[in-house]
Amino acid sequence: MATFSNKTFDSGLYAEFRPIYNKATYDLIYDYHSKKGGQFEVAVDVATGTGQVASNLADKFKEVHGTDLSARMLESAVKKDNLDYQACPAESLPFADASVDVLTTFEAMHYFDTDKFFREVKRVLKPNGTLAVLIYDLPIIKDEPEMNLRFTELVSVALKNSWSPGMDSVRCLYRDIQIPFQDMKRWFSPEEADVQKIGSITPEPILEQKMSLNQFKQYCKTWSSYARYLENHSDDPVDEMINDFAKIAQADDLDSYYITPQWAACMFLGTHKQ
Ligand SMILES: C[S@@+](CC[C@H](N)C(=O)[O-])C[C@H]1O[C@@H](n2cnc3c(N)ncnc32)[C@H](O)[C@@H]1O
């Protein structure tokens, strides 16, 4: 998945404008891992991007390693004393056998060769170690039906040919991927849980964030599909959409009108038994 390394991709923008995972998300992982008798020595965040998850893990674990295929992403990654980063593929991790307590990968597994990745996770996790996988879908904008229609046009028409092949997996929140670990648990955002009737329900959607139109514009520009689109086009479909949003909202400027995107999400937790 090379787009995150391309010159049309802005990792600084990514660090600033991607949604922020909330405390409940991390607590799900820590509670699950504690109940399995796991330790809090070493955590690895695979495909860490700009290190949002790795940085949170660093507040809980003695030692944290973030990895990513893209050195460009790691250049903008959060720094902490007990946290380091290495550029490498998820399918070949630079860690010893049975050396990791918790391995996380958020919003990235659809880019991996999952057979190789799961084999590698089983190799590096300690017995009773935890694999935590999170995926969130494209957002819907709360209480803004006209904007949602215009957003769908961006996603399904303008960027139609720019999404990566893994996008179908994202859109169904990985229901198409079998994760071969024991005691698997899934948490869907409430609206998804109602449909699925599996797993527990988190007390709130895992991801919801108030954003100005300007911030939402920058968020859309963090998509790899947008970077891929720019490689072959001179127009900017995100700018065009946001201008239409401003007309819909009758907003004078992009900084004063706020919207609330909600990202349906799913967390998978599993244990490695030997
Ligand atoms: C959408 S970003 C997610 C970043 C971060 N985990 C987050 O939640 O914000 C996807 C990341 O996966 C990385 N990636 C894609 N394929 C990869 C692979 N095979 N091995 C390691 N990293 C990969 C990309 O470079 C990018 O940083």
The ligand as an ORCA input file, in Angstrom:
! r2SCAN-3c Opt
* xyz 0 1
  C      -5.353      4.490      7.374
  S      -3.720      4.445      8.001
  C      -3.977      3.976      9.717
  C      -2.920      4.515     10.621
  C      -3.160      4.363     12.121
  N      -3.170      2.971     12.509
  C      -4.451      5.024     12.551
  O      -5.301      4.355     13.140
  O      -4.597      6.217     12.343
  C      -3.106      2.943      7.303
  C      -1.620      2.745      7.564
  O      -1.276      1.418      7.171
  C       0.040      1.450      6.642
  N       0.224      0.207      5.869
  C      -0.404     -0.142      4.732
  N      -0.022     -1.372      4.346
  C       0.882     -1.809      5.267
  C       1.631     -3.020      5.427
  N       1.504     -4.032      4.573
  N       2.466     -3.114      6.477
  C       2.575     -2.093      7.366
  N       1.896     -0.928      7.266
  C       1.040     -0.794      6.239
  C       0.067      2.739      5.843
  O       1.369      3.181      5.556
  C      -0.712      3.669      6.786
  O       0.147      4.358      7.662
*
